[in-house]
Amino acid sequence: MILFEIRDYLKLAGNAPVRDLALHFKINETDAKAMLEHWVKKGYARKMPAGSLCQGGCRSCAPDAIEIYEWSDTTPSN
């Protein structure tokens, strides 16, 4: 199931933009974001603050336009 494939990809990468996940799995960004939000609600991932990884050097995009999600190594508390 692609939900678990996204989990594994994000675990391996540590963090990834929604766009990269959508391209990798050949799905649209809306679906990729919905699957990422599943892991956020479970407490395993989090959406990173806008522009948190951008160094601002290339200026090819608006840093707040890129949504990046990060996998958390900690087990969520119930």
C-alpha positions in Angstrom: 0.0 0.0 0.0 1.4 3.4 -1.0 0.7 4.8 2.5 3.4 2.6 3.9 5.7 3.2 1.0 5.5 7.0 1.7 6.3 6.2 5.4 9.3 4.2 4.4 10.5 6.9 1.9 10.2 9.6 4.5 11.9 7.5 7.2 14.8 6.9 4.9 15.1 10.5 3.7 14.4 12.1 7.0 12.4 14.9 5.3 11.0 15.6 1.9 8.9 18.1 0.1 5.4 17.1 -0.9 6.3 17.7 -4.6 9.2 15.2 -4.4 7.0 12.5 -2.9 4.3 13.1 -5.6 6.8 12.8 -8.4 8.5 9.7 -6.9 5.2 7.8 -6.4 3.5 9.3 -9.6 0.6 10.7 -7.7 -0.7 14.2 -7.4 0.4 16.6 -4.7 -3.0 16.6 -3.0 -3.0 12.9 -2.5 0.7 12.9 -1.3 -0.2 15.6 1.2 -3.2 13.7 2.5 -1.1 10.6 3.1 1.5 12.6 4.8 -1.2 14.2 7.0 -2.2 10.6 8.0 1.3 10.2 9.6 1.1 13.6 11.1 -2.2 12.8 12.9 -0.6 9.5 14.1 2.3 11.6 15.6 5.0 10.0 13.4 5.7 13.0 11.1 5.4 16.7 11.2 5.1 19.6 8.7 8.2 21.7 9.0 7.9 25.5 9.3 7.9 27.3 6.0 11.4 28.0 4.7 13.1 26.0 7.4 15.4 24.1 5.1 15.8 26.7 2.4 19.1 28.6 2.5 17.7 31.3 0.2 20.6 31.1 -2.2 18.9 30.1 -5.4 15.8 32.4 -5.1 14.0 30.2 -7.6 10.9 29.8 -5.5 9.1 31.3 -2.5 10.3 29.3 0.5 6.9 29.4 2.0 5.4 27.7 -1.1 7.3 24.5 -0.5 5.7 22.1 2.0 8.3 19.9 3.7 7.5 17.0 6.0 9.8 15.4 8.4 9.7 11.9 10.0 10.0 11.7 13.7 12.1 8.9 15.3 10.2 9.1 18.5 7.1 6.9 19.1 4.1 9.1 19.7 2.5 9.0 23.1 -1.1 8.0 23.4 
